[in-house]
């Protein structure tokens, strides 16, 4: 369903790379706004897709990963997730991240949804998958991760979202979407 035309009312006059690393690029742009006034825009380009995985077993349990998030200076409960280099298979990344963070292995991944994480300043796109037919193995977190893995009923994860205990956008989107799909 197409709601609006794809016509871009912005005019870009110049772009300067202000920062660049292997994960993001930040540009400073001079623009003319849709109201025809001069302006500036800072744009964050992500060099990876964000991949989120919502593992669900036969008893409607899921797994959350807890970790301290440096940028937030706070602890965060989230669905397993990670970055997928552009041009590679997102399902391969979903399999890798699920195993790495939880030890779970799944042969059944289904796309649940796609989201843009903060489209006023960045172009990050996320794909969230449901993983079923789970087998428990050994987690293999990266050396930059200190993770706590928690298995819980999906209904409890929904309550955590409702209580504001989960604030990560991929996690909220995936958990509330599956609540609706499963009619929980």
C-alpha positions as CSV (number, residue, x, y, z in Angstrom):
1,X,0.0,0.0,0.0
2,X,1.4,3.4,-1.0
3,X,0.2,6.3,1.1
4,X,2.2,9.2,-0.3
5,X,4.3,10.0,-3.4
6,X,8.0,9.4,-3.2
7,X,8.7,13.0,-4.3
8,X,11.5,14.4,-2.2
9,X,10.7,18.1,-1.1
10,X,14.3,18.6,0.3
11,X,17.1,20.0,-1.8
12,X,20.6,19.0,-0.9
13,X,23.3,21.5,-1.7
14,X,26.4,19.9,-0.2
15,X,27.6,16.9,1.9
16,X,30.7,16.7,4.0
17,X,31.8,13.6,5.8
18,X,32.2,14.6,9.4
19,X,33.1,11.2,10.8
20,X,33.6,7.7,9.4
21,X,34.4,4.3,11.0
22,X,33.7,0.7,10.0
23,X,30.1,0.8,11.4
24,X,28.8,4.4,10.7
25,X,29.4,7.4,8.6
26,X,28.2,10.9,9.7
27,X,27.6,13.6,7.1
28,X,27.0,17.3,7.6
29,X,24.6,18.5,4.8
30,X,23.5,22.0,3.7
31,X,19.9,21.8,2.5
32,X,16.8,23.7,1.5
33,X,13.9,22.5,3.6
34,X,10.4,21.7,2.4
35,X,9.4,25.1,3.6
36,X,12.0,26.6,1.2
37,X,14.3,27.9,4.0
38,X,18.0,27.2,4.2
39,X,19.1,24.6,6.8
40,X,21.5,21.9,7.9
41,X,21.1,18.3,8.5
42,X,23.3,15.7,10.2
43,X,22.8,12.2,8.8
44,X,24.1,9.0,10.3
45,X,24.5,6.2,7.7
46,X,24.7,2.7,9.0
47,X,27.0,0.3,7.2
48,X,25.1,-2.8,8.6
49,X,21.5,-3.9,8.8
50,X,20.3,-4.4,12.3
51,X,19.1,-7.9,12.9
52,X,16.8,-8.9,15.8
53,X,15.8,-12.5,16.6
54,X,12.8,-13.5,18.7
55,X,13.3,-17.1,19.6
56,X,10.1,-18.9,20.6
57,X,9.8,-22.5,21.8
58,X,6.7,-24.8,21.8
59,X,5.7,-23.6,25.3
60,X,5.8,-19.9,24.2
61,X,9.0,-19.1,26.0
62,X,11.5,-16.7,24.6
63,X,15.1,-15.6,25.5
64,X,16.3,-12.1,26.4
65,X,19.8,-10.9,26.6
66,X,20.9,-8.4,29.2
67,X,23.9,-6.2,28.9
68,X,25.3,-2.9,29.8
69,X,25.0,-0.5,26.9
70,X,27.9,1.9,26.8
71,X,26.1,4.6,24.8
72,X,23.1,4.6,27.2
73,X,25.3,4.2,30.4
74,X,22.6,1.7,31.5
75,X,21.8,-2.0,31.6
76,X,19.4,-3.1,28.8
77,X,17.2,-6.2,28.3
78,X,16.8,-7.0,24.6
79,X,16.0,-9.7,22.1
80,X,19.2,-11.2,20.6
81,X,20.5,-8.9,17.9
82,X,23.5,-7.8,15.9
83,X,24.8,-6.2,12.7
84,X,24.5,-7.7,9.2
85,X,27.0,-6.3,6.7
86,X,25.2,-4.8,3.7
87,X,25.1,-7.2,0.8
88,X,25.1,-10.4,2.9
89,X,22.3,-12.7,3.8
90,X,20.4,-11.4,6.9
91,X,19.2,-15.0,7.8
92,X,22.9,-16.0,8.1
93,X,23.5,-13.1,10.5
94,X,20.3,-14.1,12.5
95,X,21.6,-17.6,12.9
96,X,25.1,-16.5,13.9
97,X,23.8,-13.9,16.4
98,X,21.3,-16.2,18.0
99,X,24.0,-18.9,18.6
100,X,26.6,-16.4,19.7
101,X,24.4,-14.6,22.2
102,X,22.2,-17.4,23.6
103,X,23.6,-20.7,22.4
104,X,20.4,-21.4,20.6
105,X,20.4,-23.0,17.2
106,X,17.4,-22.9,14.9
107,X,16.6,-24.3,11.5
108,X,13.4,-22.2,11.1
109,X,13.6,-18.4,10.7
110,X,10.7,-16.3,9.5
111,X,10.7,-12.6,9.0
112,X,8.4,-10.9,11.4
113,X,8.9,-7.3,10.4
114,X,11.2,-4.5,9.2
115,X,11.6,-1.2,11.0
116,X,13.6,2.0,10.7
117,X,15.1,2.6,14.1
118,X,15.4,6.4,14.3
119,X,14.5,7.8,10.9
120,X,14.9,11.5,11.8
121,X,18.7,11.2,12.0
122,X,19.8,7.8,10.6
123,X,19.1,5.4,7.8
124,X,19.4,2.2,10.0
125,X,17.0,-0.5,8.9
126,X,16.2,-3.5,11.0
127,X,14.8,-6.9,10.2
128,X,13.3,-8.9,13.0
129,X,12.9,-12.7,12.7
130,X,11.1,-15.3,14.7
131,X,13.2,-18.4,15.3
132,X,11.5,-21.7,16.1
133,X,12.5,-25.4,16.4
134,X,15.2,-24.4,18.9
135,X,18.1,-26.5,20.1
136,X,20.2,-25.4,23.1
137,X,24.0,-25.2,22.5
138,X,26.8,-23.2,24.0
139,X,26.8,-19.4,23.7
140,X,29.9,-17.8,22.1
141,X,29.7,-14.1,22.9
142,X,32.2,-11.6,21.4
143,X,34.9,-10.3,23.7
144,X,33.1,-6.9,23.7
145,X,30.0,-8.5,25.3
146,X,29.2,-9.4,28.9
147,X,25.8,-11.0,28.5
148,X,23.1,-12.4,30.8
149,X,20.7,-14.8,29.1
150,X,17.2,-15.2,30.5
151,X,14.6,-17.7,29.4
152,X,11.0,-16.5,30.2
153,X,7.4,-16.8,29.0
154,X,6.7,-14.5,26.1
155,X,3.8,-13.0,28.2
156,X,6.4,-11.9,30.8
157,X,8.5,-10.2,28.0
158,X,5.3,-8.4,27.0
159,X,4.8,-7.3,30.6
160,X,8.4,-6.0,30.7
161,X,7.7,-3.9,27.6
162,X,4.5,-2.5,29.2
163,X,6.3,-1.7,32.4
164,X,9.1,0.1,30.6
165,X,11.7,-2.5,31.6
166,X,12.6,-3.1,27.9
167,X,13.4,0.1,26.1
168,X,15.3,-1.2,23.0
169,X,13.3,-0.4,19.9
170,X,13.9,-3.7,18.0
171,X,12.9,-5.6,21.1
172,X,9.7,-3.6,21.7
173,X,8.7,-3.8,18.1
174,X,9.3,-7.6,17.9
175,X,7.7,-8.4,21.2
176,X,4.6,-6.3,20.6
177,X,4.2,-7.6,17.1
178,X,4.4,-11.3,18.2
179,X,1.9,-10.5,21.0
180,X,-0.5,-9.4,18.3
181,X,0.3,-12.3,16.0
182,X,-0.2,-14.8,18.7
183,X,-3.2,-12.9,20.2
184,X,-1.6,-12.8,23.7
